[in-house]
Amino acid sequence: MAESLCEQIMRENKDVFVAMVGHRFVEDIKADRLSKDVFERYLVFEGAFVDTAISIFAFAVAKAKTIDQKRWLIGVLNALANQQIAYFEKTFAERDIDAAAFDTSIPEVTAFREDMLAIARDGEYIDTIAAMFAAEWMYWIWSREAARHPMSDPLMKEWVDLHAHEDFAAQARWLKAELDAAGEGMSAEERSRLSGIFRRTQLLEIAFHDAPYL
C-alpha cells in the first residue's frame, strides 16, 4: 500500500514533531509545574496568534475549491472567533491580565505570526492546510495526553481540555484528510515541498513555546 502524504510528512519530520510534543512547556503542564507568569505570557502570545489564525483560515476559505471545504472552514472561523477568542477574553478578565502590557513583538512570537500568515496569503490552499495540520495535529496530540494529568489551575485545564475535545480532534483529522486526499497522485517534488512547510511550522512552534520562558 502506498504511503499517504501525511504518513510521509510525519516520517520525514519525526524529529521536530517529537521535540515539540515533548517541549518543556508541555512537560511542565503535565507535571503541574508551569508557573503562573509563564502561563499568562503564553496566553497573551497565543491569544494574539489566534486572532491571526482567523485571517489565516479566511485566506483558506477564499482559496478553497469546493463548497464543502468552504463550509468546514467557515465552521473553523466560527470556533476561533466565538470559542477560542471568548476563552481569552474571559481568562484575561478573570486574571486581570492586560494584554497590551506584554511585548508580543519579540522575534519568536513575531516570526510565528508573520510566517504563518505569509503561507496563507502568498501560498496555495493546500499550503495553508499543511501549515495548520502541523500546528493543530501537534496541539491535539499533546493536549490529549496532558488532559489525563491533574492540573491545579482550572483555567489551564480548561485550555488543555479545549484542545483535547472531540471538536478540536475533528478539526485536526479534517486537515489530515484534506492533505491525504490532495497527496494522491501528487508529484514527489510537491509532496516534499508540503513536508517542508510542516517542518517549518514545527520549528516556528518550538520557538514560539520557548518564548514565554524568555
Buried (B, 14 or more C-beta within 10 A) or exposed (E): EEEBBBEBBBEBBEEBBEBBBEBBBBBBBBEBEBEEEBBBBBBBBBBBBBBBBBBBBBBBBEBBEEEEBBEBBBBBBEBBBEBBBEBBEEBBEEEEBEBEEBEBEEEBBBBBBEBBBEBBBEBBBBBBBBBBBBBBBBBBBBBBBBBEEEBEBEBBBEBBBBBBBEEBBEBBBBBBBBBBEBBEEBEEEBBEBBBBBBBBBBBBBBBBBEBBBE
